[in-house]
Amino acid sequence: MKKFLISAVTAALFVGAAPAGAATQIDFWHAMSGRLGELLQEQVDKFNASQSDYTVVATNKGNYSEALNAGIAAFRAGEQPDILQVFEVGTATMMAAKGAVKPVYEVMAESGLTFDPSIYLASVAGYYTNTDGEMLSLPYNSSTPVLYVNKDALKAAGLDPEMDLSTWDKVGTAVDALKASGSKCPFTTAWQSWIQLESFSAYHNVPFATEENGFAGLNTELVFNSPLQVKQVEMLGQWAKDGKFIYAGRRNEAGTPFRAGECALMTESSAGYAGVKKEATFDFAIRPLPYWSDAEGAPQNTIIGGASLWVLEGQTPEEYKGVASFLNFLSTADIQAKWHQDTGYLPITTAAYEQTKASGFYDQNPGTDVAIIQMTGKAPTPNSKGIRLGNFDQVRTVIDEELEGVWNGSKSAKDALDSAVSRGNELLRRFEQANR
């Protein structure tokens, strides 16, 4: 698909032929909105202004699920973009999409540009590489869950705003005091499956699924209904019943009441920092994700969230050169350091992390290094290197439905997780059968 940016007048004169020197258009479909969408567009504008051979056109295609579905539909229609942003949940689906994806390592090799995979943080890039260590997609916006604290709300409840909230027992103490003081929203969470089950499992070094959470094979089975995971959901279910946990939605809806000062504590993506920093009128802090102190091996490490950039097949050699140039641009230390500092996403390269650290940013903005420490503080185990499952977006939908049954009191934690495992395993078997 040859695409050029041509003015209406030029198009009329040349009747479809591209004038010499026209910039090749690179279509980039993404799922960023709000402040994150603004910052993404800022990167695109900088790249376009830095050279004249290529023009990247960034287009929002809805939320993560909608963007993935739009990309799939476009490929089937032969109208796919050059670059598609896909959340980590869609990684297995993209890996299995034979003939639809052009691996990043191939794009870079064919471009002639220097490409060194070792510059990327291993804990980030590892999720998007194959068993031979070859990069399939470029990690772009990589995040991990953290705890956001409204320090003013703690003060109002008579609590020390610097109190230790490292364990769920200690968070429980704070939640009790907040509720007793009249708080309408002591605790809330975004991305309930990712944070309260997926990352929770990794952080406590217990499996979410067999076969190394899907990394070792398609014959994986879900096992997130162990006693420890049931304990976590049971606690949250009781908090919901007591008005201590306010459920806001399946994605990042919890950010709205937290940023408005209505909620005291929130578990959310490290990338929630961009919105909190922009909108919060209260004193806030970023703390590590809480863990159960009696769980052996905890805390381990949290897992990656966010998304990566996949290059799609069916484009021209010139477009692929433009894609390679853009991906190289996104990986530069200056671009990555600013992205990390503005958004709360992890820096994808060691150079960007070191540059941020040397600038004094972490000293001036305490807590902004929590995500990196959680991800890189310990060597990942087979239970904590990530989750790579087929039909994972649909599996998450099942988990969301079952968890909502706990929050509204219609199901016990054990029954809900048992049902989610059973229903989810059916989806895994379908994926396995379709991709043998």
N, C-alpha and C positions, 0 to 999 in steps of 0.2 A: 504494500500500500504506500504509494508515493504521496506525500502531503507537503504542500508549500503554502506559505502565507503570501497571498497575492491580493493587492488592492482591487476593488471593483473595476476601476478604470483599466488597470493592467490586465486583469482577467479578460475584459472585453476585447482588448487589443490583441492579446496573444492567443485567445481562444483555447485555453486549457494548457498551453505550453508554459513552462516555468521560465521566467527571465533569468539570465545569467546572474549568478551570485545570490539567488533567493535563498533564504534561510530554510533549512529542512525542519518541518514541524515534528516535535516529539510529544505524543499524547500521553499524559500521566493522569490516571484515574485514582482517586483517593477517597478516604472516609473521614478526613479531618474537617471539623467545623468550629465555630466560635473562635476563641483566642488561638487555639492550635492551628486552625485553618489559616488565620492571618499570618502566623509565623511560617507556615509552610509556603504560602504565597510569597513571603519576603525572600525565602531562599530561591524560589524559582525566578523571581525578578532579578536577584543578584546574578544568577547564572546567565540569564538572557542578556544582561547588561555587560557581562564579562567577555563576551565573544559574539561574533556575527554569523557563524555557520549554522547554528541551531536555535530554534525557539521552542522551549518547553511550554506546553499549554496544560495547566493543571485544572482538573474538573472534579468537583465533589460529586460522589455517586451515592450519598446517603450514609448510613451507619456501616459498620464493618460487614455485617451479613449482607446488606443490600449491595455494597460495592463488590463483594465476591460474586454474588449472583449476577450482577450486571456484567462483570467481566466474562463469566461463563457463557451468558446469553450472547454477548457480543462476539465471542470467538466462534460460537456455532453459526452465527450469521456472517462470519467473515469480516467483521467490523471491529475487531479487538484493538485496544490501545497498545502503545509500545510498552508501557509500564503500568502495572496494577499493584496497588497497595493491598496486601492481604494480611489479616490478623493472624496471630500465631496459631489460633484454633484451626485455620484452614491450611496449615503447612502440609499435613499428610495428604489432603485432597489435591493440592498443587503438585506434590511429588508424584502422585499417581496419575496425573493428567498427561499421559504420554502424547507427544506431538503438539501439545499446547504451550509448553514452557521451553524457553531457551535459557539454560543455566547461566548464571552470571559469570562463572569462570570461563565459559565458552565465549560469551560476549566480550569479555575483557581481553582474552587471548587473541581473538580475531581483530580487535581494534588496534593492536600494536601499542597500546598505552601500557605503561608500567603498572602492574597490579601485584601487590604483596599482601596475601591474606593474613600474614602474621601481624599486621598493624592493628587488626581488630581484636577487641577483648575476647578471649577464648570463651568465657562464660556466656557471651552474647552470640558470637558467630557460630559456635558449636551447634546451636539449635537449628541453624539453616544450612548445615553442610551434610554431605552424604558420608557413607562409611569410609570413603577414601580421602576424606578431609577436603573435598572440593565444594566451594561455595555455590549453592543453588540459587539463593536469593540474597539480596543485600539487606542486612539488618538496618532499619531506618529509625523507627521510633520504638525503642525497647524500654520497657518499664518493669517495675516489680512493686508489690503491695507494701504500703507503709501505714502508720497510724498518724492521723492528723489530730491535733489537740487545740481546742479553743481555750487558751489560757485564762481569758477573762471569765469564761463560764466556770472554770474550776475555782477561781477566786471567789466568785459570787456564791458558790456552794460551800465556802469555807475551807477549801482544799488548797494545798500548796501547788501552785501552777507548775512547779518543777518536780512534782512527785514522780516516783518510779512507777512506770506503767509497762514494764517489760514483760510481765506475765499476765495471763488471763485472770488469775486470782486477784491481782492488784487492780486490774481494770474493773473487775467486779466490785471491789471496794469503792472505787471512784463512781461507778454507775449507781450504786446504792445511795451514796451521799448526794449525787446530782438529782436523783429522783426525789429523795426526801426533801431537798431544798426547793422543789417545785419545777425542776427542768421538764419541759415537754418532750425533749429529745436527748436523753443522756448519751445514746449510742446509735449509730447507723452504719451501714456498709454499702459500698458500691460493688458491682461485679461479684455477687454472692458466690457463684460456683468457683470462679477463679481464685478468690481470696479465702473463702471459708472452707473450701474443700481441696482444690488443686494445690494452691500454695501452702495451705495449712498442712497438707500431707507431706509435701517436700520439706517444709520447715521442721517437721517432726520426724523426718526420715522414715516414713511409713509409705508403702506403695499406694498409689491411686489406681493403678492397673498392673496386671502381670506383664511379662516380657519387657521389663525395664520401662514401664509406662508407655509401651508401644514402640520404643526405639529398636527393640530386638526382633520384631516380627508382627505380622498382621493378625496372628492368632491370639492376640491379647484379650484379657477379660478384666472387667472393672471389679475392684475390690475395696472401694472407698466406704464400705459399711462395717469397718472394724470398730471395736469398742472405743478407741480414741476419737475417731471421726464422729461416731454417734454421740459421744460425750460433748463434743463441741456444738453440734447442732441442737442437742437437747438443752444445753445452757442457753443458747440464743433463743430457742423456742420459749423457754421460761421467761427470759427477759422480755420477749415480745408480749407475752401474756400479762406481765407486770407493768407494761408501759415503759420499760427501760431501753428496749430496742425498737426503733421505729423503722419499718421497712419502707423504702422509697421506690424501689424498682430493680429490674434485672441488670441494668447496665450502670451508667454513672449518674443516675438521677439523684442519688444521695448528695452529690456535690452541691446542688442548689440550696437545700436548707442549711447545709453546713456553712457555705460561703455567706449566707444571709445571717449567720449568727444564731440560728435556731437550734442547732445540734452541738453538743459539747465534744464528742469524740466520733471519729469516722475512720474506718479502714477503707482505703482507696488506692488507686494507682499512684505511683510517684509522679506521674504526669499530671495529676490533679493540681500540682503546685502552680502551674501557669494560671489557672482560674482563681485559686485561693489567693495567690499573690496579687492579682489584679483587682479582685472584688472584696476581699475580707476587710472589714473596718475594725477588726479586733486583733489582739495579739495572739499569734498562733505559733505552734511548734510542730516539727515533724519528728516522729519517734519510730523506732523499729517495730515491726509487726510483733504483737504479743505471742507468747508461747506458753504451753503447760509445763511448769517447772518439774513435774514428776514424770515427764515423758523422757525415756532414755534417749540420749543423743541430741536432744533439742537444746538450743536452736541449731539447725543445720544450715541450710541456705534456702532462700526463696527462689522462685522460678520466674522466667521471663514472661512478659506480657507484651502488649503493643503489636507491632506489625513489621513486615519486611516488604521489600520491593521486588516483584517478580517481573521478568522480561518475557513477553509473549512471542510466540513464533508468528511467521507470516509477514515480517517487515523487510524492508530493503537493507542492503549493506550500509548505505549511508545513514539510515535511521539508527541502526545498531551502533554505528560509530558515535552518533549523537547521544545515544543512551549511555554508552561507556563514558563519554566525556562528562555527562551529568552525574553519573554515579561516582566518578572520581572526585568531582567537585563537592558532592555531599559528604565525602569521606575526609576532606581536608580538616586539619586541626582547628582552624579558625571557625569554619562553619559548624563543626560538631561541638566545639566548646560553647559557642553562643546558643546553639539549639539546646544543649544540656542545661545551661544556666537559665535560659528563658522558660523552659518547659518542665523540667524535672525528669525528662527521659534520661536514660543512661547515655554517657558518651560512648559511641561504638568503637572508638579507637583509644589506644593507650596514650597517644600524643595529646588528644583532646582532654583526657582526664588529667594528665600531668600539667597541661597548660592552665586548666581551670584551678588546679591546686596551687600552682605557682602564683597565680594572680591574687590569691587570698580570698577567693570567692567563698570557699567553705567556711573560713573563719568569720567572714562578714555575714554569712547566711547559714547559721547553725542548722544542722539537720539535712541539708541538701546533699550530703554525702552518704546518708543512711542507706539509700537504695544500692549504691555501689558496694558498700561494706557488706550488706546482706547477701548480695549476689556473688561476691568474690572472696569473702572472708574464709570460707572453707571449700576444700575440693569437693565437687559434686559427687554424689553417690548414684547408683542406679535408680534410687527413689527420688533424687532431687535434681537431676540434670534437665528435667522438663517433661512434658507430656506430648506425645505425638500419636494421635488417634484418628482413624478414619471416621467420617461423619460426625466429627467432634462438635460442630456447631449444633447439630440436631441433638447430640447427647447432652449438651449444655441446656438446651431447651427442656429436655426431660428433667434434668436436675432442678432447673428453676421451678418447674411445675410442682415437683415433689417438695421442695423446700417451702414454697408458698403454702403448701398444706400444713406444714409445721407451724409457720408463723401465724396462720389464722386459726390454729388449734384443732384442725380437722384430722390431723395425723400425728402419730408419735414419731420421734426422730428415727427410731429403728425401722419402723414400717416404711417411712418415706425413703430412707437410704436403701433399704432392701429392694423396694420397688424401682428406684432409680437405677440400681445396678442391673436388675433383671431387664428392664426396658432398654437400658443403654447397651447391654450386651447383644440384644437383638439387632440393634443398629450396627454394631461392630461386625457381626456375622455377615450382614448384608454387604458391608464394605469389603470384607475379606473375600467373599464369593465373587464380587464384581471385579476384583483386582488380583486374582490369582495368576 
